[in-house]
Structures are given as C-alpha cells and as structure tokens.
Amino acid sequence: MSLIQAYRNLSSRTRIGLGIGLLIWGFAGLQLTPVVEEKLGLTPTEADKAALERMTPKIRVVPRDEKS
C-alpha cells in the first residue's frame, strides 16, 4: 500500500488533524529557528553574508530589437 493510499484511507477528521498538526509544526519551526540558531552560535557573520552575495547569480537585461 502506498503512502498516499494509506493517507486516503484515514478518516476525514484524522486527515484534518494531521494537516493542522503539520501546519503547527511548520509554524513552530519558523518561530523557533532564529532563537535556536542564536543560542548555538550559528548566526551568519558579515563575511558569510558577503560570500553568499558573491555566489548569487547576477541577472543582466539585454535590450531587444523591436522589429514588428
């Protein structure tokens, strides 16, 4: 039995509860991650931010000839 089929076999109340639980889990993760990163000393330094900026792809706009 596949995972999707097992999910579909659950009652509607159980599926709603599972969905709400996943939403709460995600919200808690978004709220607690900065606090945990700070306590563990995992906040990025300015050097880390600069290195990430250098790796970010740059987009250049090339003008297009308007030939209608």
All heavy atoms as TSV, in Angstrom:
chain	resi	resn	atom	element	x	y	z
A	1	MET	N	N	0.849	-1.171	0.000
A	1	MET	CA	C	0.000	0.000	0.000
A	1	MET	C	C	0.899	1.241	0.000
A	1	MET	O	O	1.844	1.344	0.764
A	1	MET	CB	C	-0.893	-0.012	1.243
A	1	MET	CG	C	-1.786	1.164	1.296
A	1	MET	SD	S	-2.959	1.333	2.669
A	1	MET	CE	C	-3.112	-0.168	3.457
A	2	SER	N	N	0.607	2.191	-0.870
A	2	SER	CA	C	1.420	3.389	-0.959
A	2	SER	C	C	1.065	4.356	0.172
A	2	SER	O	O	0.027	4.231	0.826
A	2	SER	CB	C	1.212	4.070	-2.308
A	2	SER	OG	O	-0.082	4.622	-2.373
A	3	LEU	N	N	1.913	5.313	0.355
A	3	LEU	CA	C	1.711	6.296	1.411
A	3	LEU	C	C	0.463	7.135	1.137
A	3	LEU	O	O	-0.309	7.434	2.051
A	3	LEU	CB	C	2.946	7.187	1.540
A	3	LEU	CG	C	2.961	8.179	2.680
A	3	LEU	CD1	C	2.891	7.454	4.012
A	3	LEU	CD2	C	4.190	9.044	2.615
A	4	ILE	N	N	0.252	7.492	-0.113
A	4	ILE	CA	C	-0.924	8.287	-0.469
A	4	ILE	C	C	-2.200	7.490	-0.231
A	4	ILE	O	O	-3.191	8.016	0.276
A	4	ILE	CB	C	-0.825	8.769	-1.933
A	4	ILE	CG1	C	0.311	9.764	-2.062
A	4	ILE	CG2	C	-2.129	9.374	-2.400
A	4	ILE	CD1	C	0.590	10.208	-3.471
A	5	GLN	N	N	-2.179	6.215	-0.574
A	5	GLN	CA	C	-3.356	5.374	-0.356
A	5	GLN	C	C	-3.625	5.222	1.141
A	5	GLN	O	O	-4.779	5.251	1.571
A	5	GLN	CB	C	-3.163	4.007	-1.013
A	5	GLN	CG	C	-4.394	3.141	-0.950
A	5	GLN	CD	C	-5.566	3.762	-1.699
A	5	GLN	OE1	O	-5.383	4.376	-2.736
A	5	GLN	NE2	N	-6.753	3.616	-1.150
A	6	ALA	N	N	-2.566	5.080	1.930
A	6	ALA	CA	C	-2.751	4.969	3.379
A	6	ALA	C	C	-3.337	6.270	3.931
A	6	ALA	O	O	-4.199	6.244	4.819
A	6	ALA	CB	C	-1.422	4.667	4.051
A	7	TYR	N	N	-2.895	7.406	3.396
A	7	TYR	CA	C	-3.435	8.695	3.828
A	7	TYR	C	C	-4.915	8.814	3.456
A	7	TYR	O	O	-5.724	9.270	4.249
A	7	TYR	CB	C	-2.629	9.833	3.186
A	7	TYR	CG	C	-3.174	11.206	3.476
A	7	TYR	CD1	C	-2.981	11.798	4.715
A	7	TYR	CD2	C	-3.871	11.919	2.504
A	7	TYR	CE1	C	-3.475	13.061	4.992
A	7	TYR	CE2	C	-4.378	13.173	2.768
A	7	TYR	CZ	C	-4.176	13.747	4.013
A	7	TYR	OH	O	-4.672	14.982	4.270
A	8	ARG	N	N	-5.252	8.397	2.262
A	8	ARG	CA	C	-6.647	8.473	1.808
A	8	ARG	C	C	-7.552	7.545	2.615
A	8	ARG	O	O	-8.756	7.790	2.715
A	8	ARG	CB	C	-6.749	8.131	0.330
A	8	ARG	CG	C	-6.213	9.221	-0.547
A	8	ARG	CD	C	-6.349	8.859	-1.994
A	8	ARG	NE	N	-5.830	9.922	-2.840
A	8	ARG	CZ	C	-5.534	9.778	-4.108
A	8	ARG	NH1	N	-5.709	8.598	-4.702
A	8	ARG	NH2	N	-5.068	10.778	-4.802
A	9	ASN	N	N	-7.007	6.467	3.156
A	9	ASN	CA	C	-7.814	5.533	3.941
A	9	ASN	C	C	-8.123	6.057	5.341
A	9	ASN	O	O	-8.969	5.495	6.027
A	9	ASN	CB	C	-7.110	4.183	4.053
A	9	ASN	CG	C	-7.155	3.416	2.750
A	9	ASN	OD1	O	-8.000	3.665	1.899
A	9	ASN	ND2	N	-6.226	2.492	2.584
A	10	LEU	N	N	-7.453	7.125	5.777
A	10	LEU	CA	C	-7.732	7.696	7.086
A	10	LEU	C	C	-9.092	8.394	7.060
A	10	LEU	O	O	-9.559	8.834	6.008
A	10	LEU	CB	C	-6.657	8.712	7.468
A	10	LEU	CG	C	-5.238	8.174	7.656
A	10	LEU	CD1	C	-4.271	9.333	7.869
A	10	LEU	CD2	C	-5.169	7.210	8.811
A	11	SER	N	N	-9.686	8.509	8.221
A	11	SER	CA	C	-10.966	9.231	8.280
A	11	SER	C	C	-10.717	10.717	8.043
A	11	SER	O	O	-9.599	11.215	8.184
A	11	SER	CB	C	-11.630	9.025	9.639
A	11	SER	OG	O	-10.914	9.704	10.646
A	12	SER	N	N	-11.769	11.426	7.667
A	12	SER	CA	C	-11.610	12.840	7.347
A	12	SER	C	C	-11.159	13.641	8.567
A	12	SER	O	O	-10.361	14.566	8.434
A	12	SER	CB	C	-12.904	13.415	6.785
A	12	SER	OG	O	-13.943	13.296	7.725
A	13	ARG	N	N	-11.630	13.298	9.738
A	13	ARG	CA	C	-11.205	14.015	10.951
A	13	ARG	C	C	-9.729	13.777	11.228
A	13	ARG	O	O	-9.016	14.692	11.653
A	13	ARG	CB	C	-12.042	13.563	12.139
A	13	ARG	CG	C	-13.480	14.032	12.030
A	13	ARG	CD	C	-14.238	13.682	13.254
A	13	ARG	NE	N	-13.864	14.645	14.289
A	13	ARG	CZ	C	-14.487	14.760	15.435
A	13	ARG	NH1	N	-15.495	13.965	15.717
A	13	ARG	NH2	N	-14.105	15.657	16.314
A	14	THR	N	N	-9.252	12.573	10.983
A	14	THR	CA	C	-7.844	12.270	11.193
A	14	THR	C	C	-6.978	13.031	10.193
A	14	THR	O	O	-5.925	13.570	10.552
A	14	THR	CB	C	-7.599	10.763	11.062
A	14	THR	OG1	O	-8.462	10.069	11.962
A	14	THR	CG2	C	-6.157	10.410	11.365
A	15	ARG	N	N	-7.424	13.120	8.938
A	15	ARG	CA	C	-6.668	13.874	7.932
A	15	ARG	C	C	-6.615	15.353	8.280
A	15	ARG	O	O	-5.579	15.995	8.117
A	15	ARG	CB	C	-7.278	13.682	6.554
A	15	ARG	CG	C	-6.966	12.318	5.973
A	15	ARG	CD	C	-7.461	12.221	4.577
A	15	ARG	NE	N	-8.926	12.181	4.620
A	15	ARG	CZ	C	-9.703	11.845	3.621
A	15	ARG	NH1	N	-9.195	11.562	2.456
A	15	ARG	NH2	N	-11.001	11.806	3.760
A	16	ILE	N	N	-7.723	15.901	8.764
A	16	ILE	CA	C	-7.740	17.307	9.181
A	16	ILE	C	C	-6.782	17.517	10.350
A	16	ILE	O	O	-6.007	18.478	10.380
A	16	ILE	CB	C	-9.167	17.755	9.539
A	16	ILE	CG1	C	-10.011	17.840	8.275
A	16	ILE	CG2	C	-9.155	19.100	10.261
A	16	ILE	CD1	C	-11.484	18.074	8.535
A	17	GLY	N	N	-6.816	16.610	11.316
A	17	GLY	CA	C	-5.908	16.703	12.462
A	17	GLY	C	C	-4.458	16.613	12.049
A	17	GLY	O	O	-3.604	17.352	12.564
A	18	LEU	N	N	-4.173	15.729	11.114
A	18	LEU	CA	C	-2.804	15.597	10.617
A	18	LEU	C	C	-2.362	16.874	9.902
A	18	LEU	O	O	-1.240	17.355	10.109
A	18	LEU	CB	C	-2.712	14.397	9.676
A	18	LEU	CG	C	-1.335	14.040	9.146
A	18	LEU	CD1	C	-0.403	13.656	10.276
A	18	LEU	CD2	C	-1.456	12.903	8.151
A	19	GLY	N	N	-3.238	17.442	9.096
A	19	GLY	CA	C	-2.910	18.678	8.392
A	19	GLY	C	C	-2.672	19.834	9.342
A	19	GLY	O	O	-1.708	20.594	9.193
A	20	ILE	N	N	-3.537	19.968	10.330
A	20	ILE	CA	C	-3.368	21.045	11.315
A	20	ILE	C	C	-2.086	20.839	12.120
A	20	ILE	O	O	-1.357	21.792	12.405
A	20	ILE	CB	C	-4.609	21.127	12.228
A	20	ILE	CG1	C	-5.796	21.648	11.417
A	20	ILE	CG2	C	-4.357	22.021	13.436
A	20	ILE	CD1	C	-7.120	21.598	12.147
A	21	GLY	N	N	-1.795	19.589	12.454
A	21	GLY	CA	C	-0.560	19.295	13.179
A	21	GLY	C	C	0.671	19.670	12.377
A	21	GLY	O	O	1.630	20.229	12.917
A	22	LEU	N	N	0.655	19.388	11.076
A	22	LEU	CA	C	1.789	19.768	10.227
A	22	LEU	C	C	1.929	21.281	10.109
A	22	LEU	O	O	3.048	21.815	10.097
A	22	LEU	CB	C	1.649	19.136	8.843
A	22	LEU	CG	C	1.875	17.630	8.771
A	22	LEU	CD1	C	1.525	17.111	7.386
A	22	LEU	CD2	C	3.301	17.287	9.136
A	23	LEU	N	N	0.812	21.985	10.032
A	23	LEU	CA	C	0.862	23.448	9.993
A	23	LEU	C	C	1.444	24.019	11.287
A	23	LEU	O	O	2.260	24.940	11.260
A	23	LEU	CB	C	-0.532	24.015	9.750
A	23	LEU	CG	C	-1.072	23.866	8.334
A	23	LEU	CD1	C	-2.541	24.297	8.290
A	23	LEU	CD2	C	-0.257	24.682	7.365
A	24	ILE	N	N	1.026	23.469	12.414
A	24	ILE	CA	C	1.560	23.929	13.703
A	24	ILE	C	C	3.048	23.622	13.807
A	24	ILE	O	O	3.835	24.449	14.283
A	24	ILE	CB	C	0.765	23.298	14.865
A	24	ILE	CG1	C	-0.646	23.881	14.883
A	24	ILE	CG2	C	1.459	23.514	16.199
A	24	ILE	CD1	C	-1.587	23.196	15.846
A	25	TRP	N	N	3.456	22.451	13.359
A	25	TRP	CA	C	4.868	22.069	13.373
A	25	TRP	C	C	5.699	23.046	12.532
A	25	TRP	O	O	6.765	23.509	12.943
A	25	TRP	CB	C	5.021	20.645	12.845
A	25	TRP	CG	C	6.422	20.176	12.743
A	25	TRP	CD1	C	7.227	20.202	11.635
A	25	TRP	CD2	C	7.219	19.618	13.790
A	25	TRP	NE1	N	8.452	19.680	11.931
A	25	TRP	CE2	C	8.480	19.324	13.251
A	25	TRP	CE3	C	6.977	19.334	15.124
A	25	TRP	CZ2	C	9.500	18.762	14.007
A	25	TRP	CZ3	C	7.995	18.776	15.869
A	25	TRP	CH2	C	9.225	18.495	15.303
A	26	GLY	N	N	5.209	23.380	11.350
A	26	GLY	CA	C	5.916	24.322	10.483
A	26	GLY	C	C	5.982	25.707	11.081
A	26	GLY	O	O	7.030	26.369	11.035
A	27	PHE	N	N	4.875	26.184	11.654
A	27	PHE	CA	C	4.854	27.499	12.274
A	27	PHE	C	C	5.813	27.553	13.456
A	27	PHE	O	O	6.547	28.530	13.629
A	27	PHE	CB	C	3.436	27.854	12.724
A	27	PHE	CG	C	3.324	29.206	13.339
A	27	PHE	CD1	C	3.367	30.342	12.555
A	27	PHE	CD2	C	3.192	29.354	14.715
A	27	PHE	CE1	C	3.272	31.597	13.124
A	27	PHE	CE2	C	3.099	30.602	15.290
A	27	PHE	CZ	C	3.137	31.730	14.490
A	28	ALA	N	N	5.827	26.515	14.272
A	28	ALA	CA	C	6.739	26.476	15.418
A	28	ALA	C	C	8.187	26.485	14.948
A	28	ALA	O	O	9.041	27.156	15.542
A	28	ALA	CB	C	6.459	25.238	16.269
A	29	GLY	N	N	8.477	25.757	13.872
A	29	GLY	CA	C	9.832	25.753	13.341
A	29	GLY	C	C	10.258	27.126	12.854
A	29	GLY	O	O	11.387	27.568	13.098
A	30	LEU	N	N	9.348	27.832	12.179
A	30	LEU	CA	C	9.678	29.176	11.705
A	30	LEU	C	C	9.899	30.146	12.859
A	30	LEU	O	O	10.741	31.042	12.774
A	30	LEU	CB	C	8.549	29.696	10.807
A	30	LEU	CG	C	8.460	29.069	9.427
A	30	LEU	CD1	C	7.195	29.561	8.724
A	30	LEU	CD2	C	9.675	29.411	8.601
A	31	GLN	N	N	9.157	29.983	13.931
A	31	GLN	CA	C	9.276	30.894	15.061
A	31	GLN	C	C	10.489	30.577	15.938
A	31	GLN	O	O	11.091	31.485	16.509
A	31	GLN	CB	C	8.001	30.858	15.909
A	31	GLN	CG	C	6.779	31.350	15.182
A	31	GLN	CD	C	6.929	32.766	14.684
A	31	GLN	OE1	O	7.358	33.653	15.410
A	31	GLN	NE2	N	6.593	32.981	13.424
A	32	LEU	N	N	10.846	29.308	16.061
A	32	LEU	CA	C	11.910	28.915	16.991
A	32	LEU	C	C	13.298	28.842	16.362
A	32	LEU	O	O	14.296	28.864	17.078
A	32	LEU	CB	C	11.571	27.567	17.626
A	32	LEU	CG	C	10.328	27.568	18.513
A	32	LEU	CD1	C	10.042	26.158	19.007
A	32	LEU	CD2	C	10.489	28.519	19.672
A	33	THR	N	N	13.392	28.763	15.046
A	33	THR	CA	C	14.685	28.607	14.399
A	33	THR	C	C	15.648	29.746	14.705
A	33	THR	O	O	16.808	29.484	15.049
A	33	THR	CB	C	14.506	28.435	12.877
A	33	THR	OG1	O	13.760	27.243	12.648
A	33	THR	CG2	C	15.835	28.336	12.164
A	34	PRO	N	N	15.251	31.020	14.613
A	34	PRO	CA	C	16.207	32.088	14.928
A	34	PRO	C	C	16.721	32.026	16.364
A	34	PRO	O	O	17.905	32.292	16.618
A	34	PRO	CB	C	15.415	33.375	14.693
A	34	PRO	CG	C	14.303	32.998	13.790
A	34	PRO	CD	C	13.986	31.573	14.110
A	35	VAL	N	N	15.868	31.662	17.297
A	35	VAL	CA	C	16.271	31.579	18.697
A	35	VAL	C	C	17.303	30.469	18.881
A	35	VAL	O	O	18.335	30.658	19.542
A	35	VAL	CB	C	15.037	31.334	19.599
A	35	VAL	CG1	C	15.445	31.149	21.043
A	35	VAL	CG2	C	14.049	32.468	19.452
A	36	VAL	N	N	17.045	29.317	18.299
A	36	VAL	CA	C	17.956	28.177	18.424
A	36	VAL	C	C	19.288	28.478	17.730
A	36	VAL	O	O	20.352	28.165	18.266
A	36	VAL	CB	C	17.298	26.902	17.849
A	36	VAL	CG1	C	18.279	25.749	17.805
A	36	VAL	CG2	C	16.074	26.525	18.673
A	37	GLU	N	N	19.241	29.097	16.546
A	37	GLU	CA	C	20.475	29.443	15.838
A	37	GLU	C	C	21.332	30.378	16.679
A	37	GLU	O	O	22.552	30.224	16.744
A	37	GLU	CB	C	20.151	30.119	14.511
A	37	GLU	CG	C	19.693	29.185	13.436
A	37	GLU	CD	C	19.349	29.925	12.153
A	37	GLU	OE1	O	19.257	31.173	12.165
A	37	GLU	OE2	O	19.175	29.248	11.128
A	38	GLU	N	N	20.699	31.344	17.322
A	38	GLU	CA	C	21.449	32.294	18.137
A	38	GLU	C	C	22.087	31.609	19.342
A	38	GLU	O	O	23.245	31.860	19.663
A	38	GLU	CB	C	20.513	33.407	18.597
A	38	GLU	CG	C	21.211	34.542	19.287
A	38	GLU	CD	C	20.252	35.658	19.619
A	38	GLU	OE1	O	19.579	36.147	18.707
A	38	GLU	OE2	O	20.170	36.011	20.810
A	39	LYS	N	N	21.349	30.723	19.991
A	39	LYS	CA	C	21.884	30.041	21.175
A	39	LYS	C	C	23.017	29.075	20.822
A	39	LYS	O	O	23.924	28.865	21.619
A	39	LYS	CB	C	20.773	29.297	21.909
A	39	LYS	CG	C	19.823	30.246	22.597
A	39	LYS	CD	C	18.886	29.538	23.523
A	39	LYS	CE	C	17.959	30.582	24.095
A	39	LYS	NZ	N	17.588	30.347	25.452
A	40	LEU	N	N	22.959	28.481	19.625
A	40	LEU	CA	C	24.006	27.552	19.215
A	40	LEU	C	C	25.163	28.248	18.511
A	40	LEU	O	O	26.137	27.610	18.140
A	40	LEU	CB	C	23.416	26.476	18.284
A	40	LEU	CG	C	22.399	25.528	18.920
A	40	LEU	CD1	C	21.841	24.593	17.863
A	40	LEU	CD2	C	23.032	24.747	20.049
A	41	GLY	N	N	25.047	29.539	18.320
A	41	GLY	CA	C	26.119	30.290	17.670
A	41	GLY	C	C	26.192	30.050	16.174
A	41	GLY	O	O	27.270	30.092	15.591
A	42	LEU	N	N	25.062	29.803	15.540
A	42	LEU	CA	C	25.038	29.508	14.118
A	42	LEU	C	C	24.571	30.692	13.274
A	42	LEU	O	O	24.264	30.528	12.096
A	42	LEU	CB	C	24.133	28.304	13.849
A	42	LEU	CG	C	24.563	27.000	14.504
A	42	LEU	CD1	C	23.516	25.933	14.287
A	42	LEU	CD2	C	25.895	26.553	13.962
A	43	THR	N	N	24.510	31.881	13.852
A	43	THR	CA	C	24.087	33.040	13.082
A	43	THR	C	C	25.189	33.414	12.097
A	43	THR	O	O	26.373	33.344	12.421
A	43	THR	CB	C	23.775	34.242	14.000
A	43	THR	OG1	O	24.908	34.472	14.827
A	43	THR	CG2	C	22.571	33.976	14.856
A	44	PRO	N	N	24.839	33.800	10.875
A	44	PRO	CA	C	25.852	34.113	9.876
A	44	PRO	C	C	26.576	35.416	10.192
A	44	PRO	O	O	25.983	36.381	10.665
A	44	PRO	CB	C	25.051	34.234	8.578
A	44	PRO	CG	C	23.661	34.543	9.002
A	44	PRO	CD	C	23.485	33.906	10.338
A	45	THR	N	N	27.860	35.420	9.894
A	45	THR	CA	C	28.660	36.624	10.078
A	45	THR	C	C	28.571	37.474	8.816
A	45	THR	O	O	28.038	37.047	7.796
A	45	THR	CB	C	30.128	36.257	10.342
A	45	THR	OG1	O	30.635	35.576	9.199
A	45	THR	CG2	C	30.272	35.378	11.570
A	46	GLU	N	N	29.121	38.666	8.884
A	46	GLU	CA	C	29.129	39.543	7.710
A	46	GLU	C	C	29.968	38.924	6.592
A	46	GLU	O	O	29.651	39.073	5.421
A	46	GLU	CB	C	29.662	40.924	8.073
A	46	GLU	CG	C	28.731	41.708	8.982
A	46	GLU	CD	C	27.361	41.926	8.369
A	46	GLU	OE1	O	27.273	42.192	7.145
A	46	GLU	OE2	O	26.370	41.818	9.102
A	47	ALA	N	N	31.031	38.204	6.942
A	47	ALA	CA	C	31.852	37.535	5.928
A	47	ALA	C	C	31.049	36.435	5.232
A	47	ALA	O	O	31.160	36.258	4.014
A	47	ALA	CB	C	33.105	36.949	6.571
A	48	ASP	N	N	30.241	35.698	5.996
A	48	ASP	CA	C	29.391	34.670	5.400
A	48	ASP	C	C	28.368	35.287	4.446
A	48	ASP	O	O	28.121	34.770	3.361
A	48	ASP	CB	C	28.642	33.889	6.489
A	48	ASP	CG	C	29.564	33.056	7.358
A	48	ASP	OD1	O	30.664	32.711	6.882
A	48	ASP	OD2	O	29.170	32.759	8.500
A	49	LYS	N	N	27.784	36.404	4.857
A	49	LYS	CA	C	26.805	37.077	4.009
A	49	LYS	C	C	27.450	37.596	2.728
A	49	LYS	O	O	26.859	37.518	1.647
A	49	LYS	CB	C	26.139	38.227	4.767
A	49	LYS	CG	C	25.239	37.754	5.894
A	49	LYS	CD	C	24.651	38.920	6.644
A	49	LYS	CE	C	23.828	38.460	7.836
A	49	LYS	NZ	N	23.287	39.590	8.588
A	50	ALA	N	N	28.676	38.129	2.833
A	50	ALA	CA	C	29.380	38.626	1.651
A	50	ALA	C	C	29.728	37.479	0.705
A	50	ALA	O	O	29.614	37.615	-0.519
A	50	ALA	CB	C	30.640	39.370	2.074
A	51	ALA	N	N	30.147	36.335	1.248
A	51	ALA	CA	C	30.469	35.180	0.408
A	51	ALA	C	C	29.226	34.673	-0.305
A	51	ALA	O	O	29.277	34.300	-1.480
A	51	ALA	CB	C	31.082	34.071	1.264
A	52	LEU	N	N	28.103	34.679	0.365
A	52	LEU	CA	C	26.850	34.256	-0.255
A	52	LEU	C	C	26.441	35.227	-1.357
A	52	LEU	O	O	25.973	34.816	-2.417
A	52	LEU	CB	C	25.755	34.158	0.802
A	52	LEU	CG	C	24.393	33.688	0.325
A	52	LEU	CD1	C	24.494	32.270	-0.226
A	52	LEU	CD2	C	23.389	33.756	1.452
A	53	GLU	N	N	26.647	36.505	-1.140
A	53	GLU	CA	C	26.315	37.513	-2.152
A	53	GLU	C	C	27.172	37.330	-3.404
A	53	GLU	O	O	26.690	37.503	-4.522
A	53	GLU	CB	C	26.511	38.920	-1.573
A	53	GLU	CG	C	26.149	40.032	-2.507
A	53	GLU	CD	C	24.668	40.052	-2.855
A	53	GLU	OE1	O	23.846	39.672	-2.018
A	53	GLU	OE2	O	24.359	40.447	-3.989
A	54	ARG	N	N	28.434	36.939	-3.232
A	54	ARG	CA	C	29.307	36.706	-4.388
A	54	ARG	C	C	28.859	35.481	-5.188
A	54	ARG	O	O	29.049	35.422	-6.396
A	54	ARG	CB	C	30.761	36.518	-3.941
A	54	ARG	CG	C	31.445	37.802	-3.549
A	54	ARG	CD	C	32.945	37.616	-3.414
A	54	ARG	NE	N	33.324	36.538	-2.507
A	54	ARG	CZ	C	33.500	36.667	-1.191
A	54	ARG	NH1	N	33.313	37.833	-0.614
A	54	ARG	NH2	N	33.842	35.642	-0.454
A	55	MET	N	N	28.267	34.494	-4.526
A	55	MET	CA	C	27.824	33.282	-5.216
A	55	MET	C	C	26.461	33.435	-5.876
A	55	MET	O	O	26.079	32.618	-6.697
A	55	MET	CB	C	27.762	32.107	-4.228
A	55	MET	CG	C	29.104	31.629	-3.776
A	55	MET	SD	S	29.024	30.098	-2.837
A	55	MET	CE	C	28.088	30.579	-1.412
A	56	THR	N	N	25.721	34.481	-5.513
A	56	THR	CA	C	24.384	34.686	-6.060
A	56	THR	C	C	24.486	35.058	-7.537
A	56	THR	O	O	25.252	35.940	-7.906
A	56	THR	CB	C	23.662	35.813	-5.295
A	56	THR	OG1	O	23.647	35.499	-3.918
A	56	THR	CG2	C	22.248	35.985	-5.795
A	57	PRO	N	N	23.728	34.394	-8.409
A	57	PRO	CA	C	23.791	34.732	-9.833
A	57	PRO	C	C	23.277	36.144	-10.091
A	57	PRO	O	O	22.326	36.593	-9.458
A	57	PRO	CB	C	22.889	33.705	-10.512
A	57	PRO	CG	C	22.330	32.847	-9.450
A	57	PRO	CD	C	22.820	33.305	-8.135
A	58	LYS	N	N	23.937	36.816	-10.995
A	58	LYS	CA	C	23.536	38.165	-11.374
A	58	LYS	C	C	22.724	38.098	-12.662
A	58	LYS	O	O	23.031	37.336	-13.562
A	58	LYS	CB	C	24.764	39.057	-11.602
A	58	LYS	CG	C	25.724	39.102	-10.432
A	58	LYS	CD	C	25.092	39.737	-9.217
A	58	LYS	CE	C	26.080	39.909	-8.097
A	58	LYS	NZ	N	25.971	38.963	-7.047
A	59	ILE	N	N	21.703	38.915	-12.750
A	59	ILE	CA	C	20.830	38.945	-13.927
A	59	ILE	C	C	21.118	40.218	-14.699
A	59	ILE	O	O	21.086	41.312	-14.141
A	59	ILE	CB	C	19.346	38.891	-13.516
A	59	ILE	CG1	C	19.070	37.590	-12.786
A	59	ILE	CG2	C	18.448	39.047	-14.736
A	59	ILE	CD1	C	17.692	37.495	-12.200
A	60	ARG	N	N	21.422	40.044	-15.973
A	60	ARG	CA	C	21.668	41.200	-16.834
A	60	ARG	C	C	20.577	41.255	-17.874
A	60	ARG	O	O	20.266	40.281	-18.535
A	60	ARG	CB	C	23.023	41.069	-17.524
A	60	ARG	CG	C	24.168	41.097	-16.560
A	60	ARG	CD	C	25.494	41.096	-17.286
A	60	ARG	NE	N	26.545	40.977	-16.320
A	60	ARG	CZ	C	27.482	40.052	-16.326
A	60	ARG	NH1	N	27.503	39.182	-17.313
A	60	ARG	NH2	N	28.386	40.002	-15.409
A	61	VAL	N	N	20.020	42.450	-18.050
A	61	VAL	CA	C	18.958	42.639	-19.017
A	61	VAL	C	C	19.595	43.066	-20.331
A	61	VAL	O	O	20.365	44.014	-20.372
A	61	VAL	CB	C	17.958	43.702	-18.534
A	61	VAL	CG1	C	16.887	43.929	-19.579
A	61	VAL	CG2	C	17.360	43.286	-17.202
A	62	VAL	N	N	19.288	42.331	-21.381
A	62	VAL	CA	C	19.814	42.638	-22.701
A	62	VAL	C	C	18.700	43.287	-23.507
A	62	VAL	O	O	17.618	42.705	-23.653
A	62	VAL	CB	C	20.310	41.360	-23.410
A	62	VAL	CG1	C	20.828	41.666	-24.790
A	62	VAL	CG2	C	21.366	40.685	-22.554
A	63	PRO	N	N	18.932	44.481	-24.041
A	63	PRO	CA	C	17.870	45.122	-24.822
A	63	PRO	C	C	17.574	44.318	-26.084
A	63	PRO	O	O	18.471	43.770	-26.725
A	63	PRO	CB	C	18.429	46.500	-25.159
A	63	PRO	CG	C	19.867	46.460	-24.842
A	63	PRO	CD	C	20.126	45.314	-23.940
A	64	ARG	N	N	16.325	44.280	-26.464
A	64	ARG	CA	C	15.882	43.515	-27.600
A	64	ARG	C	C	15.488	44.482	-28.709
A	64	ARG	O	O	14.864	45.506	-28.448
A	64	ARG	CB	C	14.681	42.660	-27.191
A	64	ARG	CG	C	14.286	41.648	-28.191
A	64	ARG	CD	C	13.259	40.735	-27.635
A	64	ARG	NE	N	11.974	41.425	-27.530
A	64	ARG	CZ	C	10.832	40.832	-27.242
A	64	ARG	NH1	N	10.823	39.559	-26.966
A	64	ARG	NH2	N	9.727	41.513	-27.169
A	65	ASP	N	N	15.848	44.135	-29.917
A	65	ASP	CA	C	15.467	44.976	-31.047
A	65	ASP	C	C	13.975	44.843	-31.275
A	65	ASP	O	O	13.421	43.749	-31.310
A	65	ASP	CB	C	16.196	44.542	-32.332
A	65	ASP	CG	C	17.676	44.875	-32.263
A	65	ASP	OD1	O	18.026	45.812	-31.507
A	65	ASP	OD2	O	18.463	44.226	-32.953
A	66	GLU	N	N	13.324	45.967	-31.436
A	66	GLU	CA	C	11.876	45.988	-31.666
A	66	GLU	C	C	11.630	45.968	-33.183
A	66	GLU	O	O	11.644	46.984	-33.842
A	66	GLU	CB	C	11.254	47.244	-31.059
A	66	GLU	CG	C	11.321	47.280	-29.548
A	66	GLU	CD	C	10.461	46.223	-28.885
A	66	GLU	OE1	O	9.412	45.882	-29.450
A	66	GLU	OE2	O	10.841	45.764	-27.805
A	67	LYS	N	N	11.433	44.791	-33.721
A	67	LYS	CA	C	11.133	44.634	-35.146
A	67	LYS	C	C	9.734	44.052	-35.269
A	67	LYS	O	O	9.530	42.862	-35.070
A	67	LYS	CB	C	12.141	43.723	-35.836
A	67	LYS	CG	C	13.523	44.320	-35.861
A	67	LYS	CD	C	14.485	43.406	-36.571
A	67	LYS	CE	C	15.881	43.988	-36.553
A	67	LYS	NZ	N	16.836	43.119	-37.200
A	68	SER	N	N	8.799	44.884	-35.592
A	68	SER	CA	C	7.411	44.415	-35.664
A	68	SER	C	C	7.019	44.048	-37.063
A	68	SER	O	O	7.287	44.578	-38.036
A	68	SER	CB	C	6.465	45.483	-35.148
A	68	SER	OG	O	6.799	45.814	-33.834
